[in-house]
Amino acid sequence: MKDHDTDGHSPGARYRLWPIGGRALAGFGATGLILAGVAGAFAYTGGYLTPGELTQARIIDRFQALNGVHPGFRRNHAKGVCATGSFASNGAGAKFSRAAVFAPGSVPVVGRFAMAIGKPFMPDNETEVRSLAISLRPPGGEEWRSGMIDIPNFPVRTPESFYEFMQASAPDPATGKPDAARLQAFLAAHPESATALGLIRARPFATGFANASYNSINAFQMVNAAGASTPVRWALVAVDPFVAEPSDPAPDTNPNYLFDALIARVEEKPLQYRLVFTIGQPGDPTDDATKPWPAERAQVDVGTLTLDHVEAEAPGNCRDINYDPLVLPDGIAPSDDPLLSARSATYSTSFTRRAGEAKTPSQVQIPDTQIPDAPASGTQKGS
């Protein structure tokens, strides 16, 4: 294992890239009952692989083949809006982690809401996976970045299996739809994915970004002042009451209706989420994101995220941040989940490509927000 400093990471932030063999995982989106296509909740792949095996470039190439090339945009989670605010720790997290963000007090946050797909101009829809990414910046120069999605688990366990899924779900050029036989063959070969997809389908979608809750999916290790390590998954649980999207919602002709509703909601009053740890116990899988932990596991509320401002993506704001899950402060460490280092590697490749491209204004605009059509500053690496 190696720690790598990379351009644009704030002083003290730690960037870990673990070599993981021939593993690669691309993004994942949920639309309808079968999660077809390759709209993505995350983008993953292994790095520094041998010739003929999967690489970051091959995965990003596949994203571009399926979603098109959209200059300046993330190759996944392409349609988004920036949000800023603060995280107020209540001190309860300090029992598990010595990270400064869990000491009592408040730290600034730069966040991003997005649709989990690589098409930045795709109309909003009620069943696409949504994400919330945050960068917490306590005093002292360290940083904690986390990207979360609004489904309870991930559909695959390893990067290799997602690459297979991506191939199986690619649309047939003749019909524009995935081949059902190929998908069924994939699920037969990967029963853990069939089970995981069942759990995802069973969970209703929220009516918007504001009343959805967002899950880390991957496990991490919290390390406290005494050096004790505890496996944890976390979630940002919406304070706004959950309202389920109806099974047959009336069509909305506004292509940005979910984002417009989010903007209006924040203008009304600050948006809040509780940061909740789920505490793992011996035997709970930390290397398998397809399996939620038992519902009876202890949950600890460690503080409140407040987002009181939204703005369109522009140079210097969330557009140029890489929400790399391995940018971690002292007191939070990766688990043995093989997807973590793969996410980190692919985000970097995505950023390298979009950083050198002219920037197309975001589909999501906010009144009085100007988006310069200029190259990114390159001050942060992002997916």
BELUR-V269645 format. One record per run of one state. SS is the DSSP state (H for helix, E for strand, - for the rest). FROM is the first residue (numbers start at 1). TO is the last residue. Records with the same first field share a line. If there is no record, write none. Layout:
# BELUR-V269645
SS->FROM-TO  FROM-TO
This chain:
# BELUR-V269645
-->1-2  4-13  17-55  68-78  90-91  96-99  103-104  116-129  138-143  150-158  169-170  172-177  179-179  190-190  203-205  207-213  216-219  224-228  239-243  245-256  269-270  280-298  312-317  321-326  329-331  335-337  356-383
E->3-3  14-16  79-89  105-115  130-137  144-149  171-171  178-178  206-206  214-215  220-223  229-238  244-244  271-279  299-311  327-328  332-334
H->56-67  92-95  100-102  159-168  180-189  191-202  257-268  318-320  338-355
